[in-house]
Amino acid sequence: MVRMQDIDAASVDAWLAARAPLHTAQDAQHTGVALIEESGADEGAVVEAARAWQREWYDAGYAELGAADAAVVRSVAANYRLPDLRPLLIGLHILGPALREHGTAALQRRYLTPILRGEILACQLFSEPEAGSDLAGVRAKAVRVPGGWSVSGQKVWTSNAHFADVAELLVRTDSASSRHAGLSMFVMHMDAPGVDVRPLRQMTGGAAFNEVFLNDVFVPEENLIGEEGTGWRVAMTSLSGERAALGGEFEAVPPQLVEKLAAMALRRGRSEDPLVWGCLADAAVADFAHRAVVEHGAADPQLAGAAASVTKLMVTDLLEVVTSAVLEIGDAEVLLERGASIDAQWSEFILGKPGVAIAGGANEIQKNVIAERHLGLPKG
Amino acid sequence: MKLSSRDDLRDIRAALSDVLDAAMPTSAIRADAASAHGYDRTLWAELASGFGITGMHAAEGAEGPLDLDPIWVVAELLGARLAALPYLSTVVLGTLPLLRAERTDAGSEVLGELLEGRLTATSAEPVQGWRRHEGRLSGSSSAVLHGTDSDWILLVDDGRVYGVHDPAGVTREPVASIDLTRPTSAIDFQEASLIELGTLSLEQQDRCRADLLTYLTHECAGGLRRVKDMAVQHLRDRHQFGVPLGSFQALKHRAADLAVDTVTSTAVARAAAAAVNTPAYLPAAERAFLFASDAYVRAASSSLHMHGGLGFTWEFDSHLYYRRAYASTALAGRSSATRCRLGQRLMASA
């Protein structure tokens, strides 16, 4: 395992400079604004580019850092135009934290390092048709068979299932149990016999997520994460990793949104319009607030634990503010289908926005978490 | 450069909290506000001479390094308590422009007195009908913080910092504002004698503005935390329909919104403070202030509402915060103007 401490920004900068272009003002013209997936992008190529980037990143020692070093690396990396790393998110920030906190040494050796190195991509099999925000309603079940477990059930809203190598799988191992007790977490291979992945078409027109049907899928004993019956605790570790990643370091928002808005205003001859200035300022303030929470959200000792939920809520605020600016500056053009003109790319942003507010636990669930867990208000 | 360490700042925070909590229970806020000077002069003298509150940011004197971190700590504490002390006026509007200026001898002398806490100062900007003739000023300012009893009144014109000290030609009249906890006065200058204290480059003027915005952002964050705590406490204590108010999801979500605004305002304040020695200081401070001042208004209003009828009473403190929140949006000029300038600059750099 490669670990570094006290990273210096200059060496990170030199490393990045040799491998990636700096963001420039012109990027704003060239990088997309899609929130969920780039329609028309070659997904296979995106996945391969992400894997390749992560391998080098890991080998350079940047994939596993303490919080302080990670912050240094993040702030330097923000200056560079990196490949789309979204295919890595679930492995790095959902399954990864679960393995690190609850997995056996053997499990960590087998999966964690390859995940950190981009060799294994993961998906997350938590939600079910009858277990959405109320995740404790999971019904998919695992029964003991020689050497492991046999799993059956149906999962849904599974991003990346169609190219993932493994899944973090939440199932009921005690058929007599209900709710939070009796759940267990496994690492399951997606190419195991009995796994059936069917794409779900989203409102964006793309199919970044799927339904996954499990019919007597064999999962070996040693792939249990944590103890039998502790699946809920493992899931909580994964969910807080997901919340933090979606809200913050994983660039839940496309880069240079404010610059892109300004570029659009320039193209449309509106650079002298005070209405446009106001919109740009609002977007810049929301963008600054979102970044500040990512960077300093844990500064408040009483609410440090709520930082991940707060960050997610600030992302969705930012998307709303930017949408208002897009509509003011771009007028009806931004409502045309992508491809009709350069400004029509914003239609993908507008259509992707609801997905961000729902993914990773709907905003209302985040508010319940903040109120009950961090402000100490009554549960229920 | 020797600046405050995290431990130093923690010590300052703890010690000053103790002093303020002992000297300023919330009942005292109102008594102070209603007193002749609008604040507790004895407490101020103790904080200045005993605690050194007026000079912590220039611990090695006027020529030493400027260390703004202690100011931000004080800002959060005073903001949370609605303290009416002349800290913003003397330290932020008084000492910081002088510390950042090329000073005259008079300027250095005044600065020394302010840092020692022997004298107080404020800024009278903007002055309407400003006329300067042979070292004398005529004009008027309608709302000057601590304008009645500040020893020095500072003004910046064309890159020069002037001070008014001589009472001749200066008429000061207290004016009541929506904010009961910040004493304000109207000042009329009739051929008042101006003393040249120094010069400020445009760049330093920008930094002075960023200082004010960053100070106010921290004050807002402190006040926000307090209105959030008040509301959460009420949701736990107050029962209706046989259950605590905090059992109702509509109110839980309001409380969560208060927490989001508290965390985010604290974070933007930190982000502005982190930019102090960079060219991004003013842009960061503007963004931070626009966020936090808006959030404070939103939160003070929501927290008041969550207290029901109690929140609308004179006795309960909610309205003091509500008043302060609105007043804070105006202290750095109209927010809409700040917002417009920010957008214009973003456009110009596209």
HADDOCK unambig.tbl for C-alpha pairs under 7 A between the chains (distance, minus, plus):
assign (segid A and resid 259 and name CA) (segid B and resid 350 and name CA) 6.57 0.50 0.50
assign (segid A and resid 262 and name CA) (segid B and resid 347 and name CA) 5.64 0.50 0.50
assign (segid A and resid 262 and name CA) (segid B and resid 350 and name CA) 5.77 0.50 0.50
assign (segid A and resid 263 and name CA) (segid B and resid 350 and name CA) 5.99 0.50 0.50
assign (segid A and resid 271 and name CA) (segid B and resid 347 and name CA) 6.14 0.50 0.50
assign (segid A and resid 274 and name CA) (segid B and resid 340 and name CA) 6.80 0.50 0.50
assign (segid A and resid 277 and name CA) (segid B and resid 340 and name CA) 5.69 0.50 0.50
assign (segid A and resid 277 and name CA) (segid B and resid 343 and name CA) 3.90 0.50 0.50
assign (segid A and resid 277 and name CA) (segid B and resid 344 and name CA) 5.22 0.50 0.50
assign (segid A and resid 277 and name CA) (segid B and resid 347 and name CA) 6.97 0.50 0.50
assign (segid A and resid 278 and name CA) (segid B and resid 339 and name CA) 6.16 0.50 0.50
assign (segid A and resid 278 and name CA) (segid B and resid 340 and name CA) 5.42 0.50 0.50
assign (segid A and resid 278 and name CA) (segid B and resid 343 and name CA) 5.69 0.50 0.50
assign (segid A and resid 280 and name CA) (segid B and resid 343 and name CA) 5.14 0.50 0.50
assign (segid A and resid 281 and name CA) (segid B and resid 339 and name CA) 5.68 0.50 0.50
assign (segid A and resid 281 and name CA) (segid B and resid 342 and name CA) 5.72 0.50 0.50
assign (segid A and resid 281 and name CA) (segid B and resid 343 and name CA) 4.46 0.50 0.50
assign (segid A and resid 285 and name CA) (segid B and resid 287 and name CA) 4.91 0.50 0.50
assign (segid A and resid 285 and name CA) (segid B and resid 290 and name CA) 6.99 0.50 0.50
assign (segid A and resid 285 and name CA) (segid B and resid 291 and name CA) 6.31 0.50 0.50
assign (segid A and resid 288 and name CA) (segid B and resid 287 and name CA) 6.69 0.50 0.50
assign (segid A and resid 289 and name CA) (segid B and resid 264 and name CA) 6.46 0.50 0.50
assign (segid A and resid 289 and name CA) (segid B and resid 268 and name CA) 5.90 0.50 0.50
assign (segid A and resid 292 and name CA) (segid B and resid 267 and name CA) 5.24 0.50 0.50
assign (segid A and resid 292 and name CA) (segid B and resid 268 and name CA) 5.28 0.50 0.50
assign (segid A and resid 292 and name CA) (segid B and resid 271 and name CA) 5.82 0.50 0.50
assign (segid A and resid 293 and name CA) (segid B and resid 264 and name CA) 5.71 0.50 0.50
assign (segid A and resid 293 and name CA) (segid B and resid 267 and name CA) 5.41 0.50 0.50
assign (segid A and resid 296 and name CA) (segid B and resid 267 and name CA) 4.93 0.50 0.50
assign (segid A and resid 296 and name CA) (segid B and resid 270 and name CA) 6.76 0.50 0.50
assign (segid A and resid 297 and name CA) (segid B and resid 263 and name CA) 6.16 0.50 0.50
assign (segid A and resid 297 and name CA) (segid B and resid 264 and name CA) 6.72 0.50 0.50
assign (segid A and resid 297 and name CA) (segid B and resid 267 and name CA) 5.50 0.50 0.50
assign (segid A and resid 299 and name CA) (segid B and resid 267 and name CA) 6.88 0.50 0.50
assign (segid A and resid 300 and name CA) (segid B and resid 263 and name CA) 6.51 0.50 0.50
assign (segid A and resid 310 and name CA) (segid B and resid 260 and name CA) 5.48 0.50 0.50
assign (segid A and resid 367 and name CA) (segid B and resid 253 and name CA) 5.57 0.50 0.50
assign (segid A and resid 367 and name CA) (segid B and resid 256 and name CA) 5.34 0.50 0.50
assign (segid A and resid 368 and name CA) (segid B and resid 252 and name CA) 6.80 0.50 0.50
assign (segid A and resid 368 and name CA) (segid B and resid 253 and name CA) 6.75 0.50 0.50
assign (segid A and resid 370 and name CA) (segid B and resid 256 and name CA) 5.68 0.50 0.50
assign (segid A and resid 371 and name CA) (segid B and resid 252 and name CA) 5.58 0.50 0.50
assign (segid A and resid 371 and name CA) (segid B and resid 253 and name CA) 6.99 0.50 0.50
assign (segid A and resid 371 and name CA) (segid B and resid 255 and name CA) 6.47 0.50 0.50
assign (segid A and resid 371 and name CA) (segid B and resid 256 and name CA) 5.27 0.50 0.50
assign (segid A and resid 377 and name CA) (segid B and resid 236 and name CA) 6.57 0.50 0.50
assign (segid A and resid 377 and name CA) (segid B and resid 246 and name CA) 5.51 0.50 0.50
assign (segid A and resid 377 and name CA) (segid B and resid 247 and name CA) 6.88 0.50 0.50
assign (segid A and resid 378 and name CA) (segid B and resid 246 and name CA) 6.20 0.50 0.50
assign (segid A and resid 378 and name CA) (segid B and resid 247 and name CA) 5.35 0.50 0.50
assign (segid A and resid 379 and name CA) (segid B and resid 247 and name CA) 6.95 0.50 0.50
